[in-house]
Amino acid sequence: MALSDADVQKQIKHMMAFIEQEANEKAEEIDAKGLYQLLEPRMIVCCRKQDFPLVKAAVQKAIPMYKIATKRDVDVQIDQETYLPDEIAGGVEIYNGDRKIKVSNTLESRLDLIAQQMMPEVRGALFGANANRKFLD
Protein backbone atom coordinates (compact mmCIF):
# COMPACT_ATOMS: atom_id res chain seq x y z
CA MET A 1 0.00 0.00 0.00
CA ALA A 2 1.51 3.30 -1.10
CA LEU A 3 1.22 6.50 0.89
CA SER A 4 -0.54 9.48 -0.62
CA ASP A 5 1.20 12.82 -1.02
CA ALA A 6 -0.67 14.21 1.97
CA ASP A 7 0.37 11.25 4.13
CA VAL A 8 4.02 11.69 3.14
CA GLN A 9 3.88 15.42 3.96
CA LYS A 10 2.26 14.60 7.31
CA GLN A 11 5.01 12.07 8.11
CA ILE A 12 7.72 14.57 7.16
CA LYS A 13 6.20 17.26 9.40
CA HIS A 14 5.95 14.77 12.24
CA MET A 15 9.61 13.75 11.83
CA MET A 16 10.74 17.40 11.65
CA ALA A 17 8.85 18.20 14.86
CA PHE A 18 10.47 15.20 16.57
CA ILE A 19 13.95 16.24 15.43
CA GLU A 20 13.37 19.81 16.64
CA GLN A 21 12.17 18.54 20.02
CA GLU A 22 15.26 16.33 20.36
CA ALA A 23 17.53 19.26 19.42
CA ASN A 24 15.88 21.47 22.04
CA GLU A 25 16.29 18.80 24.72
CA LYS A 26 19.95 18.35 23.79
CA ALA A 27 20.50 22.13 23.96
CA GLU A 28 19.00 22.20 27.46
CA GLU A 29 21.23 19.30 28.50
CA ILE A 30 24.37 20.97 27.13
CA ASP A 31 23.56 24.24 28.89
CA ALA A 32 22.82 22.50 32.19
CA LYS A 33 26.07 20.51 32.03
CA GLY A 34 28.06 23.69 31.47
CA LEU A 35 26.41 25.38 34.46
CA TYR A 36 27.16 22.35 36.65
CA GLN A 37 30.80 22.35 35.56
CA LEU A 38 31.37 25.98 36.53
CA LEU A 39 29.28 26.24 39.71
CA GLU A 40 29.74 30.01 39.73
CA PRO A 41 27.24 32.58 41.06
CA ARG A 42 27.42 34.58 37.80
CA MET A 43 27.86 33.08 34.34
CA ILE A 44 27.93 34.34 30.77
CA VAL A 45 26.79 32.12 27.89
CA CYS A 46 28.08 32.66 24.35
CA CYS A 47 26.44 31.04 21.35
CA ARG A 48 26.09 31.48 17.60
CA LYS A 49 23.84 34.36 16.57
CA GLN A 50 21.33 32.05 14.86
CA ASP A 51 21.14 29.86 18.00
CA PHE A 52 20.29 32.77 20.31
CA PRO A 53 16.51 32.06 20.67
CA LEU A 54 17.14 28.36 21.27
CA VAL A 55 19.88 29.02 23.82
CA LYS A 56 17.79 31.66 25.57
CA ALA A 57 14.92 29.18 26.01
CA ALA A 58 17.30 26.41 27.10
CA VAL A 59 18.99 28.63 29.69
CA GLN A 60 15.61 29.69 31.11
CA LYS A 61 14.76 26.00 31.61
CA ALA A 62 18.21 25.10 32.97
CA ILE A 63 18.33 27.79 35.69
CA PRO A 64 15.55 26.33 37.90
CA MET A 65 17.01 22.82 37.54
CA TYR A 66 20.44 24.20 38.52
CA LYS A 67 19.00 25.99 41.57
CA ILE A 68 17.23 22.83 42.75
CA ALA A 69 20.26 20.59 42.21
CA THR A 70 22.88 22.91 43.74
CA LYS A 71 20.75 24.89 46.20
CA ARG A 72 22.52 28.05 44.94
CA ASP A 73 21.27 31.16 43.19
CA VAL A 74 22.76 31.90 39.81
CA ASP A 75 22.77 34.87 37.46
CA VAL A 76 23.12 33.71 33.85
CA GLN A 77 23.54 36.28 31.09
CA ILE A 78 23.56 35.46 27.39
CA ASP A 79 26.20 37.51 25.59
CA GLN A 80 24.52 39.54 22.83
CA GLU A 81 27.65 41.41 21.78
CA THR A 82 30.12 38.59 21.13
CA TYR A 83 28.82 35.55 19.27
CA LEU A 84 30.56 32.30 18.43
CA PRO A 85 31.62 32.00 14.77
CA ASP A 86 29.05 30.73 12.27
CA GLU A 87 31.54 28.07 11.10
CA ILE A 88 31.15 25.96 14.24
CA ALA A 89 28.47 23.27 14.23
CA GLY A 90 26.78 24.48 17.41
CA GLY A 91 26.97 24.45 21.16
CA VAL A 92 27.85 27.07 23.74
CA GLU A 93 30.79 28.47 25.65
CA ILE A 94 30.07 29.37 29.27
CA TYR A 95 32.28 31.80 31.19
CA ASN A 96 32.36 32.79 34.83
CA GLY A 97 31.40 36.40 35.63
CA ASP A 98 34.83 37.90 34.92
CA ARG A 99 35.51 35.61 31.91
CA LYS A 100 38.60 34.04 33.47
CA ILE A 101 37.20 30.49 33.41
CA LYS A 102 35.66 28.99 30.27
CA VAL A 103 33.71 25.78 29.68
CA SER A 104 33.60 25.07 25.96
CA ASN A 105 30.62 22.90 25.18
CA THR A 106 30.70 23.18 21.39
CA LEU A 107 30.43 20.17 19.12
CA GLU A 108 34.03 20.66 18.00
CA SER A 109 35.39 20.72 21.56
CA ARG A 110 33.42 17.59 22.43
CA LEU A 111 34.79 15.79 19.36
CA ASP A 112 38.34 16.83 20.35
CA LEU A 113 37.81 15.32 23.82
CA ILE A 114 36.55 12.07 22.33
CA ALA A 115 39.49 11.94 19.91
CA GLN A 116 41.95 12.35 22.80
CA GLN A 117 40.20 9.71 24.88
CA MET A 118 40.18 7.23 21.99
CA MET A 119 43.82 7.77 21.02
CA PRO A 120 45.10 4.67 22.90
CA GLU A 121 42.52 2.48 21.16
CA VAL A 122 43.37 3.94 17.75
CA ARG A 123 47.10 3.53 18.41
CA GLY A 124 46.57 -0.09 19.43
CA ALA A 125 44.42 -0.84 16.39
CA LEU A 126 46.92 0.73 13.99
CA PHE A 127 50.23 -0.38 15.46
CA GLY A 128 49.40 -3.19 17.88
CA ALA A 129 50.28 -3.39 21.54
CA ASN A 130 53.68 -2.08 22.58
CA ALA A 131 55.28 -4.01 25.44
CA ASN A 132 57.49 -1.02 26.32
CA ARG A 133 54.59 1.41 26.77
CA LYS A 134 53.82 2.02 30.45
CA PHE A 135 51.13 4.69 30.02
CA LEU A 136 48.30 4.54 27.55
CA ASP A 137 47.49 8.23 27.19
C-alpha positions in Angstrom: 0.0 0.0 0.0 1.5 3.3 -1.1 1.2 6.5 0.9 -0.5 9.5 -0.6 1.2 12.8 -1.0 -0.7 14.2 2.0 0.4 11.2 4.1 4.0 11.7 3.1 3.9 15.4 4.0 2.3 14.6 7.3 5.0 12.1 8.1 7.7 14.6 7.2 6.2 17.3 9.4 6.0 14.8 12.2 9.6 13.8 11.8 10.7 17.4 11.6 8.9 18.2 14.9 10.5 15.2 16.6 14.0 16.2 15.4 13.4 19.8 16.6 12.2 18.5 20.0 15.3 16.3 20.4 17.5 19.3 19.4 15.9 21.5 22.0 16.3 18.8 24.7 20.0 18.4 23.8 20.5 22.1 24.0 19.0 22.2 27.5 21.2 19.3 28.5 24.4 21.0 27.1 23.6 24.2 28.9 22.8 22.5 32.2 26.1 20.5 32.0 28.1 23.7 31.5 26.4 25.4 34.5 27.2 22.4 36.7 30.8 22.4 35.6 31.4 26.0 36.5 29.3 26.2 39.7 29.7 30.0 39.7 27.2 32.6 41.1 27.4 34.6 37.8 27.9 33.1 34.3 27.9 34.3 30.8 26.8 32.1 27.9 28.1 32.7 24.3 26.4 31.0 21.3 26.1 31.5 17.6 23.8 34.4 16.6 21.3 32.0 14.9 21.1 29.9 18.0 20.3 32.8 20.3 16.5 32.1 20.7 17.1 28.4 21.3 19.9 29.0 23.8 17.8 31.7 25.6 14.9 29.2 26.0 17.3 26.4 27.1 19.0 28.6 29.7 15.6 29.7 31.1 14.8 26.0 31.6 18.2 25.1 33.0 18.3 27.8 35.7 15.5 26.3 37.9 17.0 22.8 37.5 20.4 24.2 38.5 19.0 26.0 41.6 17.2 22.8 42.8 20.3 20.6 42.2 22.9 22.9 43.7 20.8 24.9 46.2 22.5 28.1 44.9 21.3 31.2 43.2 22.8 31.9 39.8 22.8 34.9 37.5 23.1 33.7 33.9 23.5 36.3 31.1 23.6 35.5 27.4 26.2 37.5 25.6 24.5 39.5 22.8 27.7 41.4 21.8 30.1 38.6 21.1 28.8 35.5 19.3 30.6 32.3 18.4 31.6 32.0 14.8 29.0 30.7 12.3 31.5 28.1 11.1 31.1 26.0 14.2 28.5 23.3 14.2 26.8 24.5 17.4 27.0 24.5 21.2 27.9 27.1 23.7 30.8 28.5 25.7 30.1 29.4 29.3 32.3 31.8 31.2 32.4 32.8 34.8 31.4 36.4 35.6 34.8 37.9 34.9 35.5 35.6 31.9 38.6 34.0 33.5 37.2 30.5 33.4 35.7 29.0 30.3 33.7 25.8 29.7 33.6 25.1 26.0 30.6 22.9 25.2 30.7 23.2 21.4 30.4 20.2 19.1 34.0 20.7 18.0 35.4 20.7 21.6 33.4 17.6 22.4 34.8 15.8 19.4 38.3 16.8 20.4 37.8 15.3 23.8 36.5 12.1 22.3 39.5 11.9 19.9 42.0 12.4 22.8 40.2 9.7 24.9 40.2 7.2 22.0 43.8 7.8 21.0 45.1 4.7 22.9 42.5 2.5 21.2 43.4 3.9 17.7 47.1 3.5 18.4 46.6 -0.1 19.4 44.4 -0.8 16.4 46.9 0.7 14.0 50.2 -0.4 15.5 49.4 -3.2 17.9 50.3 -3.4 21.5 53.7 -2.1 22.6 55.3 -4.0 25.4 57.5 -1.0 26.3 54.6 1.4 26.8 53.8 2.0 30.4 51.1 4.7 30.0 48.3 4.5 27.5 47.5 8.2 27.2 
